Amino acid sequence: MKLQRMNRRALALGALAVSGALALTACGSDDTGGGANGGSSNAAAPSNVKCDDASGQVLADGSSAQKNAVDAWVKQFSAACKVEINYKAGGSGAGVTAFTQGQVPWAGSDSALKPEEVEASKKVCSGGQGIDLPMVGGPIAVGYNVPGVDKLVLDSATIAKIFDSKITNWNDPAIAKLNPDAKLPNLKIQAFHRSDESGTTDNFTKYLIATAKKDFPYEGGKAWQAKGGQSAPQSSGVAAQVKQTAGAIGYFELSYAKDGIKTVAIDTGAAEPVEATVENATKAIADAKVVGTGKDLALKLNYETKADGAYPMVLVTYEIVCDKGNKAETLPAVKAFLRYAASEDGQKILAENDYAPMPEDIIAKVRTTVESLS
């Protein structure tokens, strides 16, 4: 079915990002695997978190794109429920593998489970299977470091050629045509992609394949396939390389575009180039379709949208969990944590950390499904 537009309450959440009511920081290394330290004893415990019998420690792995969101959730949840959650943001591929091998009770992935992964999950979900719960949305920002260029517009064809080493210099005529007022330097392009299997890569390449197939003739997937370029691990690694390398360009979740990293506006064919913002990502996510069956809520995104203000290069991070057959020792904590993440407060935190909350009709289904986990 077609998703309804996010209701007024959810749309208003974007404004809260300005106020930063909870003063949460979007710190950034994927490599610490941290999360436990998010439950600071100094944090004010939210009064409406339902802990039930949650206790102990929970290890999870997966999407580095959502790590800043998970850190923010853990800070609040652990203060209320005294549960230690360690989220190792090793990438979507690592998270799905850890889940299907029974190493973690839940994982984060920026791509929905493939049929073979669902089949593998049945071995660890006694009497059930792994399902996809859309919990975090946001734009995939294309960050760049070009001295003297404060604003940059690119279209999908040009982005595809840059990341396939077909455009190699910043003063290339194709870039100049899209940026007639910019003083583009005679500088080599340093394109960075992910070295690890990544749902961010999967969604980034899905966008390029959908909109510029001629210029990006690859099958796509979590592993990088295009020619040339340089690689770095996790979203934080790519962002760090862009920040420190003159001439660099790379892709990562918007929450990693910090400390002066500039982002590309995309010429989609709409009236104006579209900036990578939470609000613009929400407009694109609201145009998605539910394609999952049963309790699975996998979405199909419309990468070819030309709607005004809709930023098409988006991803949705799924929390992957067993619908049935969860381990008794971790189920209470996992269920309580996912309940909080899907709650009104949990979704509000997303907007405060440069992520897009899920549309209300979708997050309502997620909440119902979380309560049914067994």
C-alpha angles and dihedrals in degrees: 000000000000114000116242119234114272110271123249094263093055092045090053090059091077089066090057089066087074095053095043089205095185094039090225117171124222097218117181134216116110091192103071094066085214127165104122091076088055088074094076116179087225093062117104107245113235109244096216101054110120106217100172107174095337113147144137128032132320125195118201135169140190144075115048089195090073097040094104089052092048091049090054092047093047092051092058099033096049091049089057102036103028090228119144111224119185113192112191104198096207094148134274094280093053091046095052091047092050090049097048090047091053095244095123131027093223137014139191121234133173088209127057118249116278118231092256090050091051089051091050091050091061089072091063099031101070106219092351143057143232117282134192118239113187105221111148130042134182149135123279100232121211103216123196141185110206114150112236095013111106097165126038132179122195134169126217095262092054092045089050092051092047093052092044092052093247092118110044108165131059094228092057112142092240091058092041092053090057092045108040093162097047124099098226113195128225090252132140116248114240105199116194125198134174118282093199129062104275140181086211088062090046093054094040091054093042087060093050093046092049095048106025107023093150091058096039106042099178136115094234127213139142094303119073113250108171123103127266127348128109130273139222133178123257127349091284091056094052091046091050091052092049091050095051101036122078109223093022129144128179144154128245142136113294093247088069093056091095138134097037100319107150122216133216123248111221124228100217097166091266121128092271135016110270122236123219101253136142092246093050091048091052090056090056096043090052087062092061127109130226108241100164120104130221110354092344111107102189113159135214111218124212103231092173097062115138096184114139111265095008111131103209102194097082138138135202118211116216126206104221117210140150113270088207134007099044115164112266094226094058104027097087093051095042092047093048092048094049090046089056093045090054094044125103090257093047092051091045089059089059093062090049090056102046096267128120118243116229117261111268097247091053098044089049089060090047090054092051092049093049090055090053096054112122 
